[in-house]
Each structure stands twice: as C-alpha cells, then as structure tokens.
Amino acid sequence: MLLATLPSTDAHFKGFRILDVAYKVVDGHPVQTSVLVPASACKGPRPIIVRFHGGGLVTGTRLYAPWFPQYLLTYAIAHSAIIISPDYRLLPEACGLDILADISSLWSWLFNCLHNYVLSRDPLNTPYGVDLTKVMVTGESAGGWLAIQSALMHPSRIKAVLGIFPMLDLGDEHFTRGGRNNTTTSCSKAPLHPPQPTQPQPHPSAAAVAAPSPRAPTPNIAGHTTLLSPHIIDEHVRAARSHRRAAAAVISSVTPPARADLSLALFQHGRLGELLGDERELYPLEVLEDIITTTTTTTTTTTTTMTHAWGRGSCGGPAASANTATAATATATATATATAPTVGAAMATVTAATAVAARLPPLCIIHGTDDTVVPVQGSKRFVRAWEKAATATAMATSTSTATTTTTTTTTWQCGDDVVHRGVGMIGCGGGGADDRDVMGGSVKLVLRPGEHGFEAKASADEDGWLRDALGWVADRWLS
C-alpha cells in the first residue's frame, strides 16, 4: 500500500502534520485519504472529523486549499481533533454506486485501522491514538451528500453530521432533467461497470409518460451566465466509456479548475442524474421515503428485504462486507496497509430488530438562500422528510404489540435504526436558525443570505451564526 508523509508547505494547513495513505485499491489504482493531525500534543485520544470535498462528484481533491474551509481547520485544532479528508472515485468514469462503495471502504478502514495507524505515525503528539466514540462527519455540496450517506451507513457510530449546502434532493429536475419519474439515466442504460439485477422496477405510470417536457437549461449558475454546450457532457462520457476497462479509467482526484466545464454543464442542463445512476439508495430523500413506508406497516407482521445493489459490487463497487482493511502496524518504516475489497463478495446484512439502539445522529445543515448550484429548497425538503420519517418510526414503535412485529433486513444501515430518533422541524424565519429536540433526536437548519460557497470566508470568531452552529455540533459530537 502506498504511503507518504507530505510536509504541509501550504499556509492554509499550517498547524497540521499531513499523512497520506491509500485506504483501498481499485484495479491497481490507490484511492487515498489524508490524515491531518494537529502539530500540538494531545493528552488523550483525539476525536475525529471526517470531511468530504465537493466538486459536483466530477472534480475535486482531498487537499484542494481553496475549497477546504479554514473554519474547519480552526475547529479541529480547538478540539485537538484529527481530520480525515478522503478522495473517492469520480463521475463519469465511475457511477454513484462506485462512490458509495468507496465511502463504505473508507469507514471500514477508519474503524479498523485508523487508531493503530495514528499511533504508529504520530506517537509523540498522539500517544493515545484516536477516540472512535467521538466521530463527526461533514462535507460541502457533493461532500454534504456523502456526509449524509455516511450517517445512513453508520447511524450508531457517527455522533454528529454537519452538511454545508449539501446536495440532497438529487431527484429534482434541477439535477435530473425531467425529474426522477421521467428520466432513464445513462448510467443505468450503459454503465461503465454493468450492475447486477436488483429488485424488479415497476413499469412507468401513464402519468409519468405524459409528464411535462424537461426544464429549459439554466445559464446562470453561481454567476456563470454563458450557457455551455451539452456536448461537453457527451464528450466526457464517451471518453470515459471508451477507456472503461483500462486502469486509467479509475479517477479519484481531479484538481480544479480541471473539469469545471463539465461540472457547470451538468448543473446548467440538469444532467447529473444521468451519470449518478437511478438506484434509490443514491437519493437520500427516497431513502427516507422507504423508512416511512416500512415503519407505517406495523399493523401486520412484515418482513422487508432491501437489497441495495452497491452492496453486491454493482457498477464496479465492492461488496459492503468486503470492505476490510488490515490494521496498520508500527514497523521501522511505519507503513499502513489495506486489503482491496473483492467485487462480488457476499453482502453484509443488518437486521434492524437487532440494532434498535442505533439512532440517527444529530444533523446540522448550513445553506445559502441564494444558492443557484444547489437550491436551498432541497435542504428544506430534507429536514421535513427527516421529521416525517422520525415521526412515523416513533408511532410505529409506540403502537406495536407482542403480536405485531416488523423486521427489516437491509444492507443499508438505516431503516428501523431511526425508530427511537425523533427529529424536530426547523423555524428559520429571517435567515436565522432554530432547532428543537424531540424524543432525544435533533436537527438544525441554518439559512443565511448567500450564493454557493458563501461560508468559505466565514469565521467562528467573527460570525455568530457560524460559532453557534459549530458549538451546537460540538455539544453533540463530543458528549
């Protein structure tokens, strides 16, 4: 496994020692993560921040300084926390299931290897390793989508989630031209790595067939008013597919502004969904709908199996149960290794009835009301759906009896995991924020005037709204 220690020459990362390690290998291509360790000594195990970069899932890299929030670095140092900032495979060479498989592999590496790895690499300043009971996850834009997906994968092991203008309503025609009901994605028609069959899909309804035509292109995206040609997208997709079996087809890091044209064209023409894929687990709002559907059928004994395609290695992604890693060892060369997941390995399944103690972690979302890249309505819809799902699961639990049971077997660790998690709706009048706890659960939505990336220059020292949001997260993450 490739391993390197990079001196932090960029002033942006001053105060950190940066370690790079490959957490998995795909077709001989190492997919890496950076481990940012504060240079100051810590008198106990360090808490953990996992941060996913944005870039519309087509560009970006783990240490691209202009997109790495300075307030997050300050936040980590203040709490003596390490930051895990990974790369992941990118569209269009990969598809959505590949990306989720990478994220699953990252979490397996983190839970199994990180503690020993840090002990071996930074024994002087981190003699007690890391605290795996204090893990928070965050991400901006597309990285916010990955942060939410991580919370759904590991609701009982992640203490808090901070989503920064996250892409959550990906089924909306802003991202998927014509909307989810009227669009067949190019990934599903001709994926780079053909997926195995999933559950039978219903035939499109007459209403869907007769639906209105797709939206017109949107030229103004984040101040860019020139409408790019959709052929930019087509050319990238053709190039990716013509080399899909070559090692060069595995791309997990692209330094901006490379592919900025592809990202902009995807948002202008509403074609991100074509590259992402059409599996339901890629769309967080639909995952919440499935939770609601499952938990509102408790009047009869029900067994529901949700077998998600990415768990079987579909579209090139490895099986969830195969996301194993070998713990890092403190050798003379202080190397860390990880075993590449095996495509097609047996699925890992979780029976929710045996995980009723699992609870979705507290969620804080920060979003600009003038966002043209990721419309704020998606975050509003998400917190409403979150509340509805929590209410449904709470009601199902309170009305269940010894003769009325619901058992859900799923490779996606959500479902009945949220039975005991109540989520309060948010009042955000005047661009402020409010939150409340219901049955021990919590969610916070912070709305502020601003375009996509508005918070990049914010400082917790100078901006009270950011200080309050980060404090809210810390109270839950470090408790």
Summary of the structure (lengths in Angstrom):
residues: 479
radius of gyration: 21.5
end to end distance: 35.2
largest distance: 66.8
contacts: 1707
relative contact order: 0.15
helix: 35%
strand: 20%
